Amino acid sequence: MPRDSENFERLASYADVLAGELPGAWSSTCHPAEDKDDLADLTDRIWDLDLVAASLAEHPLRQAAVLTRPDGAQLALLNRHDGRDGFLVAAVAPHGLPDEAYRGVHEPNGIALADDPFLGAEQVAGDLLARYDTALAQTRHNATPDTHPSRPDQVVLTWQSDGSLTAAPVGEAAAKVLAANGFVEDAQSGIHRLSGDDTTVQARAVYRTGRQLNAHGITIALQHPSGRIAPTATQPSTPPAPAAPRTSTARAR
């Protein structure tokens, strides 16, 4: 047990530093061996078919650290069992999405990290995070087929039949801009929705969103679910006109 305790303290310390060094706001939570239910759930959600999956097949989780981003993205930090220094880190699949959402999506397989958490943060930011964000966007799009997928450098706003606009942002910066301009995130799918009840308010929100995304080097595009309207290359210079006339009747959400 002393050995397990020592490993846990080392894991927790590394996780704290790693969370502070990754881009965006991350927090860390550690799970000792006593957290059996949490460790079992984490094992089921490890999004990996390579290095980390092979390790878990031989060494079930006895402890782990989970790094969480405000948009719900999570990374699992695990001990290595190959006699080398450092840790393994893996993406964690989101809760609540149907199996169909993962169809055709490549697993954002985990990586081995150096024993130095500062170098480890560079490894995660330069490799795993980009693949994870892309996989998250694809699964959320698959779970809500009427919303077009976005890219790290472009947010696609999709008109819905009720006059609202939806988006599946890639990355924390885009998600924050959408939230700041009235888009409400669905906790299960990660889709952001902007109401069309007041078309003037909606158009102004889209205009502000485009300007703020552009400051992050991200373009904005408007598209119908059918794909009849091609995405624009840059944010709109004027607020867009509504897709269809609105009525005062209540709309289903």
C-alpha positions as CSV (number, residue, x, y, z in Angstrom):
1,M,0.0,0.0,0.0
2,P,2.8,2.5,0.7
3,R,3.8,2.1,-3.0
4,D,0.2,2.8,-4.1
5,S,0.1,5.8,-1.9
6,E,3.3,7.2,-3.3
7,N,2.1,6.6,-6.9
8,F,-1.2,8.3,-6.1
9,E,0.6,11.4,-4.7
10,R,2.8,11.6,-7.8
11,L,-0.2,11.2,-10.1
12,A,-2.1,13.9,-8.4
13,S,0.8,16.3,-8.4
14,Y,1.4,15.7,-12.1
15,A,-2.3,16.2,-12.9
16,D,-2.5,19.5,-11.1
17,V,0.4,20.9,-13.0
18,L,-0.8,19.5,-16.3
19,A,-4.2,21.0,-15.8
20,G,-2.7,24.4,-15.2
21,E,-0.5,24.2,-18.3
22,L,-3.0,23.1,-20.9
23,P,-4.7,25.7,-23.1
24,G,-8.0,26.8,-21.6
25,A,-9.3,26.3,-18.1
26,W,-8.9,22.7,-16.9
27,S,-9.4,21.3,-13.4
28,S,-8.2,18.0,-12.1
29,T,-9.9,15.4,-9.9
30,C,-8.1,12.3,-8.6
31,H,-9.7,8.9,-7.9
32,P,-8.0,6.5,-5.5
33,A,-8.6,2.8,-5.4
34,E,-11.6,3.3,-3.0
35,D,-13.5,5.1,-5.8
36,K,-14.4,1.8,-7.5
37,D,-17.6,3.0,-9.2
38,D,-15.8,6.1,-10.6
39,L,-12.9,4.1,-11.9
40,A,-15.2,1.5,-13.5
41,D,-17.2,4.3,-15.3
42,L,-13.9,5.9,-16.4
43,T,-12.6,2.6,-17.8
44,D,-15.8,2.2,-19.9
45,R,-15.4,5.7,-21.3
46,I,-11.7,5.7,-22.2
47,W,-11.8,6.6,-25.9
48,D,-8.9,4.5,-27.1
49,L,-8.2,1.4,-29.1
50,D,-4.4,1.5,-29.0
51,L,-1.8,2.2,-26.3
52,V,-4.1,2.9,-23.4
53,A,-6.6,0.2,-24.2
54,A,-3.7,-2.3,-24.3
55,S,-2.5,-1.1,-20.9
56,L,-6.0,-1.4,-19.3
57,A,-6.4,-4.9,-20.7
58,E,-3.5,-6.0,-18.5
59,H,-3.7,-3.5,-15.7
60,P,-7.2,-2.5,-14.5
61,L,-7.5,1.0,-13.1
62,R,-6.5,1.2,-9.4
63,Q,-6.2,5.0,-9.5
64,A,-6.5,7.8,-12.0
65,A,-6.8,11.5,-12.4
66,V,-9.5,13.2,-14.6
67,L,-8.9,16.6,-16.2
68,T,-12.1,18.4,-17.1
69,R,-12.7,21.5,-19.3
70,P,-15.7,23.8,-18.9
71,D,-17.2,22.5,-22.1
72,G,-17.3,19.0,-20.8
73,A,-14.2,17.6,-22.5
74,Q,-12.2,15.2,-20.2
75,L,-8.8,13.6,-20.2
76,A,-7.8,10.6,-18.1
77,L,-4.3,10.5,-16.7
78,L,-3.1,6.9,-15.8
79,N,0.0,5.3,-14.4
80,R,2.3,3.4,-16.8
81,H,3.1,-0.2,-16.2
82,D,6.0,-0.7,-18.7
83,G,8.8,0.2,-16.4
84,R,9.2,3.7,-17.9
85,D,8.8,7.1,-16.3
86,G,5.8,9.3,-17.1
87,F,2.1,8.6,-17.6
88,L,-0.5,7.7,-20.1
89,V,-3.2,10.2,-21.1
90,A,-6.4,9.3,-22.9
91,A,-9.5,11.1,-24.1
92,V,-12.8,10.4,-22.3
93,A,-15.9,9.8,-24.3
94,P,-18.9,12.1,-23.4
95,H,-21.8,10.8,-21.4
96,G,-25.3,10.3,-22.9
97,L,-24.6,10.0,-26.6
98,P,-26.1,7.1,-28.5
99,D,-23.9,4.4,-30.1
100,E,-24.8,5.7,-33.5
101,A,-23.0,9.0,-32.7
102,Y,-19.6,7.2,-32.7
103,R,-20.1,5.5,-36.1
104,G,-17.4,6.4,-38.5
105,V,-15.5,8.5,-35.9
106,H,-11.8,7.7,-35.4
107,E,-10.9,7.2,-31.8
108,P,-8.6,10.0,-30.5
109,N,-6.2,7.4,-29.1
110,G,-4.1,8.4,-26.1
111,I,-0.4,9.0,-25.9
112,A,2.5,8.4,-23.5
113,L,3.7,11.5,-21.6
114,A,7.1,12.5,-20.4
115,D,7.8,12.6,-16.7
116,D,7.9,16.4,-16.9
117,P,4.4,17.8,-16.7
118,F,5.4,21.0,-18.6
119,L,6.6,18.9,-21.5
120,G,3.6,16.7,-21.1
121,A,1.3,19.6,-21.5
122,E,3.0,20.5,-24.8
123,Q,2.6,16.9,-26.0
124,V,-1.2,17.0,-25.2
125,A,-1.8,20.4,-26.7
126,G,0.2,19.6,-29.8
127,D,-1.4,16.2,-30.6
128,L,-4.2,14.7,-28.5
129,L,-6.3,17.8,-27.9
130,A,-6.7,18.6,-31.6
131,R,-7.7,15.0,-32.4
132,Y,-10.1,14.9,-29.4
133,D,-11.8,18.1,-30.3
134,T,-12.4,16.9,-33.9
135,A,-13.8,13.6,-32.7
136,L,-16.1,15.3,-30.2
137,A,-17.4,17.6,-32.9
138,Q,-18.1,14.6,-35.2
139,T,-19.9,12.6,-32.6
140,R,-22.1,15.6,-31.5
141,H,-22.9,16.2,-35.2
142,N,-23.8,12.5,-35.6
143,A,-26.1,12.8,-32.6
144,T,-27.9,15.8,-34.1
145,P,-27.9,15.3,-37.8
146,D,-29.6,18.6,-38.6
147,T,-26.5,20.5,-37.4
148,H,-23.6,20.8,-39.8
149,P,-20.1,20.0,-38.2
150,S,-17.7,22.8,-37.6
151,R,-13.9,22.8,-37.8
152,P,-11.3,24.3,-35.6
153,D,-11.0,27.3,-37.9
154,Q,-14.7,27.7,-38.8
155,V,-18.0,27.6,-36.9
156,V,-21.0,26.5,-39.0
157,L,-24.4,27.9,-38.0
158,T,-27.3,25.8,-39.3
159,W,-30.8,27.2,-39.7
160,Q,-33.4,24.9,-38.1
161,S,-37.1,24.6,-39.1
162,D,-38.2,26.5,-36.0
163,G,-36.1,29.5,-37.0
164,S,-33.3,28.9,-34.5
165,L,-29.6,28.5,-35.3
166,T,-27.5,25.6,-34.1
167,A,-23.7,25.1,-34.0
168,A,-21.3,22.3,-32.9
169,P,-18.3,24.4,-32.0
170,V,-14.8,22.9,-32.0
171,G,-12.7,24.1,-29.2
172,E,-13.2,26.1,-26.0
173,A,-12.7,29.6,-27.5
174,A,-15.5,29.1,-30.1
175,A,-17.8,27.7,-27.4
176,K,-17.2,30.7,-25.1
177,V,-18.0,33.1,-27.9
178,L,-21.2,31.4,-28.7
179,A,-22.3,31.3,-25.1
180,A,-21.4,34.9,-24.6
181,N,-23.8,35.8,-27.5
182,G,-26.9,34.0,-26.4
183,F,-26.3,30.4,-27.7
184,V,-27.5,27.9,-25.2
185,E,-25.6,24.6,-25.0
186,D,-27.4,21.3,-24.7
187,A,-25.5,19.4,-22.0
188,Q,-26.0,16.0,-23.6
189,S,-25.1,16.7,-27.2
190,G,-22.8,19.8,-26.8
191,I,-24.9,21.5,-29.5
192,H,-25.3,25.3,-29.1
193,R,-28.7,26.8,-30.1
194,L,-29.7,30.5,-30.7
195,S,-33.4,31.1,-30.5
196,G,-35.2,32.7,-33.5
197,D,-38.1,34.1,-31.5
198,D,-36.9,37.6,-32.0
199,T,-35.2,37.8,-35.4
200,T,-33.6,41.2,-34.7
201,V,-32.0,40.0,-31.6
202,Q,-30.9,36.9,-33.4
203,A,-29.3,38.8,-36.3
204,R,-27.4,41.1,-34.0
205,A,-26.1,38.1,-32.0
206,V,-24.9,36.4,-35.2
207,Y,-23.1,39.6,-36.2
208,R,-21.4,40.0,-32.8
209,T,-20.5,36.3,-32.9
210,G,-18.8,36.6,-36.3
211,R,-16.7,39.6,-35.2
212,Q,-15.6,37.9,-32.0
213,L,-14.8,34.6,-33.6
214,N,-12.8,36.4,-36.3
215,A,-10.6,37.9,-33.5
216,H,-9.7,34.3,-32.6
217,G,-8.9,33.5,-36.3
218,I,-12.2,31.6,-36.7
219,T,-14.6,32.2,-39.6
220,I,-18.3,31.8,-39.4
221,A,-20.7,30.1,-42.0
222,L,-24.4,30.0,-42.4
223,Q,-26.1,26.9,-43.8
224,H,-29.4,25.2,-44.2
225,P,-29.6,21.5,-43.0
226,S,-30.1,20.5,-46.7
227,G,-26.9,22.2,-47.7
228,R,-28.6,24.5,-50.2
229,I,-26.6,27.5,-48.9
230,A,-22.9,27.1,-49.0
231,P,-20.9,28.3,-46.0
232,T,-19.4,31.8,-46.3
233,A,-15.6,32.2,-46.1
234,T,-15.8,35.0,-43.4
235,Q,-18.2,36.3,-40.9
236,P,-21.2,38.2,-42.3
237,S,-20.6,42.0,-42.8
238,T,-24.3,42.7,-41.9
239,P,-26.8,40.8,-39.7
240,P,-28.4,38.0,-41.8
241,A,-32.0,38.0,-42.8
242,P,-34.2,35.4,-41.2
243,A,-34.5,32.1,-43.1
244,A,-38.3,32.1,-43.0
245,P,-41.2,34.2,-41.7
246,R,-41.8,33.7,-38.0
247,T,-45.2,33.3,-36.2
248,S,-46.2,34.2,-32.7
249,T,-47.2,30.6,-31.9
250,A,-45.2,28.5,-29.5
251,R,-42.5,26.3,-30.9
252,A,-41.4,22.9,-29.8
253,R,-37.8,22.7,-28.5
